[in-house]
């Protein structure tokens, strides 16, 4: 029997963005196929009638639904979509023990479980469901689109391929057998240390205080996660971070293997000044290579935008919400 866990959900508005008076908001829960109960914020356009097109939103990797995924969800609800911003397994208000773990399989399943929930919702047209993944969840969203034929449109925003960065390091600077062996050995040793101590050691969130000589992308993350702009007490990146072994399985698990078999529409959006832009460029190139379904795929580069500018606009309106609206309107019908 499928059972739902009773979660302790915060009822007050504790988002990093102001509440819109143009949408209705409520907390909901749903369960994935591993029996983990997920917590979500549902946003519905006020006064909307009939069955609506719907979008599930998640990310960034190490963030919670009270941050930019909620901003995306609320904004898209203002534009006529029923939306769902959810916390992934082991994170935020969602269930799953132990905390602060990640899994290519389970986290892809989280997106599919969100599609399950939307498909069975009385206010949703089950033939008109899309997803938005941000940062590391952009890669998860593409993997979901390759697996879930119910997803009609996918937007991957400022995406990371978390399997690639774990296996190869940033900018593929650790792409060697020796480097990967050293990572595997270190994590295997850490597993035993955790068992001896009886608790999982955290790997640290965004560095604080910020070193003067920190790379630009570290400063970019700090400016979002460690300031009033994006700090949230439940966000891993704002606080202690993931478990050291939290992403161990990503080293051996390429998630974009079958991206060129995706038949539904995909829009990849990246800032051209983002340190992570190579993930988006390469993901798009791989997706359309030898694909019979390249016509509904697109790569949109935002001039001058950094990685976190696509989290909340960066104070300069960097998120192309008009383009997202037209993309989903065109493909969720």
C-alpha positions as CSV (number, residue, x, y, z in Angstrom):
1,X,0.0,0.0,0.0
2,X,1.2,3.5,-0.9
3,X,1.4,5.5,2.3
4,X,1.9,9.3,2.8
5,X,4.1,10.5,5.6
6,X,2.8,13.2,7.8
7,X,5.1,16.2,7.3
8,X,5.5,19.2,9.5
9,X,4.9,22.0,7.0
10,X,5.5,25.7,7.7
11,X,2.3,27.6,7.1
12,X,3.5,31.2,7.2
13,X,5.0,32.9,4.1
14,X,8.7,32.3,4.5
15,X,9.9,32.8,0.9
16,X,12.8,34.9,-0.3
17,X,10.3,36.7,-2.7
18,X,7.2,38.7,-2.0
19,X,3.8,37.1,-2.2
20,X,1.7,37.8,-5.3
21,X,-1.9,38.9,-5.0
22,X,-2.6,37.4,-8.4
23,X,-2.3,33.8,-7.4
24,X,-3.7,31.4,-4.9
25,X,-1.1,29.5,-2.8
26,X,-1.3,26.3,-0.7
27,X,1.0,23.6,0.6
28,X,0.6,20.1,-0.8
29,X,2.3,16.7,-0.4
30,X,2.8,13.7,-2.7
31,X,4.7,10.5,-2.6
32,X,7.3,9.1,-5.0
33,X,7.8,5.4,-5.9
34,X,10.4,5.0,-3.1
35,X,7.7,5.9,-0.6
36,X,9.3,9.3,0.2
37,X,6.7,12.0,0.8
38,X,7.6,15.3,-0.9
39,X,6.5,18.8,0.2
40,X,5.5,21.4,-2.3
41,X,3.9,24.9,-2.8
42,X,1.1,24.9,-5.3
43,X,0.3,28.2,-7.1
44,X,-2.9,28.7,-9.1
45,X,-3.9,31.8,-11.1
46,X,-6.7,33.6,-9.3
47,X,-10.1,33.4,-11.0
48,X,-8.9,30.6,-13.4
49,X,-11.6,28.3,-14.7
50,X,-11.4,24.9,-16.2
51,X,-8.5,22.5,-16.4
52,X,-5.1,24.3,-16.6
53,X,-1.7,23.6,-18.2
54,X,0.7,22.8,-15.3
55,X,4.4,23.1,-14.6
56,X,6.5,21.4,-11.9
57,X,9.6,23.3,-10.8
58,X,12.7,22.4,-8.8
59,X,16.2,23.6,-8.1
60,X,18.8,24.8,-7.7
61,X,20.9,21.9,-6.4
62,X,21.0,22.5,-2.6
63,X,18.2,25.0,-2.6
64,X,14.6,24.8,-1.3
65,X,11.2,25.7,-2.8
66,X,11.2,29.0,-0.8
67,X,14.0,30.3,-3.0
68,X,14.1,30.6,-6.8
69,X,12.0,27.6,-7.7
70,X,9.1,29.2,-5.9
71,X,9.7,32.5,-7.6
72,X,9.6,30.8,-11.0
73,X,6.4,28.9,-10.0
74,X,4.6,31.9,-8.7
75,X,5.6,34.0,-11.7
76,X,4.4,31.3,-14.2
77,X,1.2,31.0,-12.2
78,X,0.7,34.8,-12.7
79,X,0.9,34.0,-16.4
80,X,-1.9,31.4,-16.4
81,X,-0.3,28.0,-15.4
82,X,-1.0,25.9,-12.4
83,X,2.5,25.4,-10.9
84,X,4.2,23.2,-8.3
85,X,7.5,24.1,-6.6
86,X,8.8,21.2,-4.6
87,X,11.6,20.2,-2.2
88,X,13.4,17.1,-3.5
89,X,13.8,14.0,-1.3
90,X,16.0,14.3,1.8
91,X,15.8,18.1,1.6
92,X,13.8,21.1,3.0
93,X,10.4,20.1,4.2
94,X,10.3,16.9,2.2
95,X,10.7,13.4,3.8
96,X,13.6,11.0,3.5
97,X,16.3,9.9,5.9
98,X,19.1,10.5,6.1
99,X,19.1,14.2,5.3
100,X,21.1,16.0,2.7
101,X,21.7,13.1,0.3
102,X,21.2,13.2,-3.5
103,X,20.6,10.5,-6.1
104,X,20.4,10.7,-9.9
105,X,17.7,8.0,-9.7
106,X,15.7,9.2,-6.8
107,X,15.8,12.9,-7.8
108,X,14.7,12.1,-11.3
109,X,11.9,10.1,-9.7
110,X,11.0,13.2,-7.6
111,X,10.2,15.1,-10.9
112,X,8.2,12.1,-12.1
113,X,6.2,12.0,-8.9
114,X,5.4,15.7,-9.3
115,X,4.1,14.8,-12.8
116,X,2.0,12.0,-11.2
117,X,0.5,14.5,-8.7
118,X,-0.3,17.0,-11.4
119,X,-1.7,14.4,-13.7
120,X,-4.3,13.4,-11.0
121,X,-5.1,16.9,-9.9
122,X,-8.7,17.9,-10.8
123,X,-7.6,21.4,-11.9
124,X,-4.9,20.2,-14.3
125,X,-5.2,19.1,-18.0
126,X,-3.0,15.9,-17.8
127,X,-2.0,16.2,-21.4
128,X,-0.5,19.6,-20.8
129,X,2.3,19.2,-18.2
130,X,5.8,20.7,-18.3
131,X,8.7,21.0,-16.0
132,X,11.4,23.6,-15.1
133,X,14.7,22.6,-13.6
134,X,17.1,25.1,-12.3
135,X,20.9,24.6,-11.9
136,X,21.6,21.0,-11.0
137,X,17.9,20.3,-11.4
138,X,18.2,21.5,-15.0
139,X,20.1,18.3,-15.7
140,X,17.6,16.3,-13.7
141,X,14.8,17.9,-15.8
142,X,16.4,16.8,-19.0
143,X,16.9,13.3,-17.7
144,X,13.2,13.3,-16.7
145,X,12.2,14.4,-20.2
146,X,14.1,11.5,-21.6
147,X,12.2,9.1,-19.3
148,X,8.8,10.5,-18.8
149,X,6.7,10.6,-22.0
150,X,4.0,12.6,-20.2
151,X,6.2,15.7,-20.0
152,X,5.4,17.8,-23.0
153,X,7.9,20.7,-22.5
154,X,11.0,21.1,-20.4
155,X,13.0,24.3,-19.6
156,X,16.5,23.8,-18.1
157,X,17.7,27.1,-16.6
158,X,21.3,27.9,-15.9
159,X,21.8,24.1,-15.8
160,X,24.5,21.9,-14.3
161,X,25.1,18.3,-15.3
162,X,25.8,17.1,-11.8
163,X,27.2,13.7,-12.9
164,X,29.7,15.5,-15.1
165,X,30.9,17.9,-12.5
166,X,31.2,15.2,-9.8
167,X,33.1,12.9,-12.2
168,X,35.3,15.5,-14.0
169,X,35.4,18.5,-11.6
170,X,34.7,22.1,-12.7
171,X,35.6,22.8,-16.4
172,X,36.6,19.1,-16.7
173,X,39.8,19.9,-14.8
174,X,39.8,16.5,-13.0
175,X,38.8,14.3,-16.0
176,X,41.2,11.5,-15.4
177,X,41.1,7.9,-14.1
178,X,43.5,8.9,-11.3
179,X,41.4,11.9,-10.1
180,X,38.2,9.8,-10.1
181,X,40.0,7.0,-8.2
182,X,41.1,9.4,-5.6
183,X,37.6,10.8,-5.1
184,X,36.1,7.3,-4.8
185,X,38.8,6.2,-2.3
186,X,38.1,9.4,-0.2
187,X,34.4,8.8,-0.2
188,X,34.8,5.1,0.7
189,X,37.0,6.1,3.7
190,X,34.4,8.8,4.7
191,X,31.7,6.2,4.7
192,X,33.5,4.3,7.5
193,X,34.3,7.5,9.4
194,X,30.6,8.3,9.3
195,X,29.6,4.9,10.7
196,X,32.2,5.1,13.4
197,X,31.0,8.6,14.5
198,X,27.3,7.8,14.1
199,X,26.6,10.8,12.0
200,X,27.2,12.0,8.5
201,X,29.9,14.7,8.0
202,X,28.7,17.8,6.1
203,X,30.8,18.9,3.2
204,X,30.0,22.6,3.7
205,X,27.7,25.0,1.9
206,X,28.8,28.2,0.2
207,X,32.0,29.4,1.8
208,X,31.6,32.0,4.5
209,X,33.4,34.3,5.1
210,X,34.1,34.9,1.5
211,X,37.9,34.9,0.7
212,X,39.1,38.0,-1.1
213,X,40.7,35.8,-3.8
214,X,37.6,33.7,-4.3
215,X,36.8,32.8,-7.9
216,X,34.0,34.8,-9.5
217,X,31.5,31.9,-9.5
218,X,32.1,31.5,-5.7
219,X,31.3,35.2,-5.2
220,X,28.3,34.8,-7.4
221,X,26.9,32.0,-5.2
222,X,27.8,33.9,-2.0
223,X,25.9,36.9,-3.3
224,X,22.8,34.8,-3.6
225,X,22.9,32.2,-0.8
226,X,24.6,34.2,2.0
227,X,22.8,37.5,1.7
228,X,19.1,38.6,2.2
229,X,18.8,38.2,-1.6
230,X,18.5,34.4,-1.3
231,X,19.4,33.2,2.2
232,X,17.0,30.6,3.7
233,X,17.4,28.7,6.9
234,X,16.4,25.4,5.3
235,X,18.7,25.8,2.2
236,X,21.7,23.5,2.2
237,X,23.7,26.0,0.2
238,X,22.9,28.8,2.6
239,X,24.1,26.7,5.6
240,X,26.0,23.5,6.2
241,X,25.8,21.9,2.8
242,X,25.5,18.3,1.6
243,X,26.8,15.3,3.3
244,X,30.4,14.6,2.1
245,X,29.2,11.3,0.6
246,X,25.9,12.8,-0.5
247,X,26.7,12.8,-4.2
248,X,28.9,9.7,-4.3
249,X,26.8,7.8,-6.9
250,X,26.9,10.7,-9.4
251,X,30.5,9.9,-10.3
252,X,29.4,6.7,-12.2
253,X,26.0,7.9,-13.4
254,X,25.8,10.0,-16.6
255,X,22.2,11.4,-16.6
256,X,22.1,12.8,-20.1
257,X,22.9,9.6,-21.9
258,X,19.6,9.5,-23.9
259,X,18.9,13.2,-24.2
260,X,19.0,13.0,-28.0
261,X,16.0,10.6,-27.8
262,X,13.7,13.3,-26.2
263,X,10.8,13.8,-28.5
264,X,9.1,16.6,-26.5
265,X,10.1,20.3,-26.6
266,X,13.2,21.4,-24.6
267,X,14.5,24.9,-24.0
268,X,17.9,25.4,-22.4
269,X,18.5,28.9,-21.0
270,X,21.9,30.1,-19.8
271,X,23.7,33.3,-19.1
272,X,26.6,33.7,-21.5
273,X,28.7,35.1,-18.6
274,X,27.9,32.1,-16.3
275,X,30.8,29.8,-15.3
276,X,28.4,27.0,-15.9
277,X,27.5,28.0,-19.5
278,X,29.5,25.1,-20.9
279,X,27.0,22.6,-19.4
280,X,24.1,24.2,-21.3
281,X,26.0,24.5,-24.6
282,X,27.2,20.9,-24.5
283,X,23.8,19.6,-23.3
284,X,22.1,21.3,-26.2
285,X,24.7,20.0,-28.7
286,X,24.4,16.4,-27.4
287,X,20.6,16.7,-27.4
288,X,20.3,17.6,-31.1
289,X,23.2,15.4,-32.4
290,X,21.8,12.5,-34.5
291,X,18.4,13.3,-33.2
292,X,15.2,12.9,-35.2
293,X,13.5,15.4,-32.9
294,X,15.8,18.5,-33.1
295,X,13.3,20.9,-34.4
296,X,11.6,21.6,-31.1
297,X,14.9,22.0,-29.2
298,X,16.4,25.5,-28.5
299,X,19.4,27.1,-26.7
300,X,18.8,30.6,-25.5
301,X,21.8,32.6,-24.2
302,X,21.2,35.7,-22.0
303,X,23.9,38.3,-22.7
304,X,26.0,39.3,-19.7
305,X,24.0,37.1,-17.2
306,X,25.9,35.1,-14.6
307,X,24.8,31.8,-13.1
308,X,22.7,33.2,-10.3
309,X,21.2,36.0,-12.4
310,X,18.9,33.3,-13.6
311,X,17.9,32.4,-10.0
312,X,16.1,35.6,-9.3
313,X,16.9,38.0,-12.2
314,X,20.0,39.4,-10.5
315,X,18.3,42.8,-10.1
316,X,18.4,43.3,-13.9
317,X,15.4,41.2,-15.1
318,X,17.7,38.4,-16.5
319,X,15.1,35.7,-16.4
320,X,13.3,35.6,-19.8
321,X,9.8,35.0,-18.4
322,X,8.1,36.2,-21.6
323,X,10.1,33.5,-23.5
324,X,9.2,30.9,-21.0
325,X,5.5,31.8,-21.2
326,X,5.4,31.6,-25.0
327,X,7.5,28.3,-24.9
328,X,5.0,26.6,-22.6
329,X,2.0,28.1,-24.2
330,X,3.1,26.7,-27.5
331,X,3.9,23.3,-26.3
332,X,1.3,22.7,-23.6
333,X,-1.7,22.5,-25.8
